[in-house]
């Protein structure tokens, strides 16, 4: 199983980035997908999640209205569009996969996810 996150970089406050996470080795449309982030000296925190079919999404309060999670099951890829970035968004961003079960809610706890990518660094300058 491989999750390959990409798209990070250096951006000024107010700018935008789009992260991608290409997945292989799993049946992608059976997995809910999530994005987490970890800033230096802080614990990993939930950012956003999307259901296996894409119908449901969940966001952390800190990114609601600025970030959008989406997925393309034909490309086995999940995306995170990040707009109006702030310096406090600076972190290593990870994608993760959670095996979906009927009526199973989207998870915000990192421990609930089965597979993880290697992370992509987002740096927002003020």
Beta strands, then each sheet from edge to edge (+ up, - down):
strand 1: 2-6
strand 2: 9-12
strand 3: 17-24
strand 4: 31-38
strand 5: 45-50
strand 6: 57-59
strand 7: 67-72
strand 8: 77-82
strand 9: 91-99
strand 10: 115-116
strand 11: 120-125
sheet 1: 1+ 3- 8+ 7-
sheet 2: 2+ 11+ 9- 4+ 5- 6+
sheet 3: 2+ 11+ 9- 10+
end
